[in-house]
């Protein structure tokens, strides 16, 4: 089986989502990841935080960020095992992030360097 990254993209929701809504989405997300793991197709994954984030630019310039005022954020990712991109896309359809308008899950095959 191949491995695919499912990358969660969404408009900046800072201050727009209640803690209760976030808890509900996290439960849906955790249940979804658990169902992938039960099929032995979950490899790894995590959410991404803004705290202490840095951006390294061309020629090694480092700035603080990204900041919450950007239009789109990367909320996290998971890596799954699938036969092909179509199967990985089917798995991605269960992601909690898709409950939000304008949110997406990008499916990318992971390059094997062995």
C-alpha positions as CSV (number, residue, x, y, z in Angstrom):
1,X,0.0,0.0,0.0
2,X,1.0,3.6,-0.6
3,X,1.0,6.3,2.0
4,X,-1.0,9.6,1.6
5,X,-1.0,12.8,3.5
6,X,-4.4,14.3,4.2
7,X,-3.8,18.0,4.8
8,X,-6.6,19.9,6.5
9,X,-7.0,23.5,5.1
10,X,-9.5,26.0,6.3
11,X,-10.1,29.8,6.4
12,X,-8.9,31.4,9.6
13,X,-11.5,30.6,12.3
14,X,-9.9,32.4,15.2
15,X,-12.6,33.8,17.3
16,X,-15.4,32.5,15.0
17,X,-15.8,29.0,16.5
18,X,-17.1,28.4,20.0
19,X,-15.2,26.1,22.4
20,X,-18.3,23.8,22.3
21,X,-18.2,23.6,18.5
22,X,-14.5,22.9,18.6
23,X,-15.0,20.1,21.1
24,X,-17.7,18.6,18.9
25,X,-15.5,18.7,15.9
26,X,-12.6,17.2,17.8
27,X,-14.8,14.3,18.9
28,X,-15.9,13.7,15.3
29,X,-12.2,13.9,14.2
30,X,-11.0,11.5,16.9
31,X,-13.8,9.0,16.1
32,X,-12.9,9.3,12.4
33,X,-9.2,8.7,13.0
34,X,-10.1,5.8,15.3
35,X,-12.1,4.2,12.5
36,X,-9.1,4.5,10.1
37,X,-6.9,3.0,12.7
38,X,-9.4,0.1,13.2
39,X,-8.8,-0.7,9.5
40,X,-5.1,-0.6,10.0
41,X,-4.8,2.3,7.6
42,X,-3.7,5.1,10.0
43,X,0.0,5.9,10.0
44,X,0.4,9.2,11.9
45,X,-0.9,12.7,12.2
46,X,-1.3,15.8,14.3
47,X,-2.8,19.2,14.5
48,X,-0.7,22.3,13.9
49,X,-0.5,25.3,16.3
50,X,0.3,28.9,15.8
51,X,2.1,29.2,19.1
52,X,5.9,30.0,18.6
53,X,5.5,29.3,14.8
54,X,8.3,30.5,12.5
55,X,8.5,31.0,8.8
56,X,11.9,30.5,7.1
57,X,12.2,32.6,3.9
58,X,14.6,32.6,1.0
59,X,18.2,33.3,2.0
60,X,17.5,32.1,5.6
61,X,15.5,35.0,6.9
62,X,13.3,33.9,9.8
63,X,10.1,35.7,10.9
64,X,7.5,35.0,13.5
65,X,4.3,33.5,12.1
66,X,2.2,32.5,10.3
67,X,-0.3,34.8,11.9
68,X,-4.0,34.3,12.5
69,X,-4.9,37.1,10.2
70,X,-4.0,35.1,7.1
71,X,-6.8,33.9,4.8
72,X,-6.2,30.2,5.0
73,X,-4.5,28.0,7.6
74,X,-3.2,24.5,7.7
75,X,-5.0,22.9,10.7
76,X,-3.1,19.7,10.6
77,X,-2.6,16.4,8.7
78,X,-2.8,12.7,9.0
79,X,-1.0,10.0,7.0
80,X,-3.0,7.0,5.8
81,X,-2.3,3.9,3.9
82,X,-4.4,3.4,0.7
83,X,-4.1,1.5,-2.6
84,X,-4.4,4.8,-4.6
85,X,-5.4,8.4,-4.4
86,X,-9.0,7.6,-5.0
87,X,-9.2,5.4,-1.9
88,X,-7.3,8.1,0.1
89,X,-9.9,10.7,-1.1
90,X,-12.7,8.4,0.1
91,X,-11.1,8.2,3.5
92,X,-10.7,12.0,3.5
93,X,-14.4,12.5,3.1
94,X,-14.9,11.6,6.8
95,X,-12.7,14.4,8.1
96,X,-14.4,16.7,10.6
97,X,-12.8,19.8,9.0
98,X,-15.2,19.3,6.0
99,X,-18.1,20.3,8.2
100,X,-17.0,23.9,7.8
101,X,-17.9,26.0,4.7
102,X,-14.8,26.5,2.5
103,X,-12.7,23.9,4.3
104,X,-10.8,21.3,2.3
105,X,-8.7,18.2,2.7
106,X,-5.8,18.0,0.2
107,X,-4.7,14.4,-0.6
108,X,-1.0,14.0,-1.6
109,X,0.9,10.8,-2.1
110,X,4.1,10.6,0.0
111,X,7.3,10.1,-2.0
112,X,9.1,6.9,-1.0
113,X,12.9,7.4,-1.0
114,X,14.1,3.9,-0.2
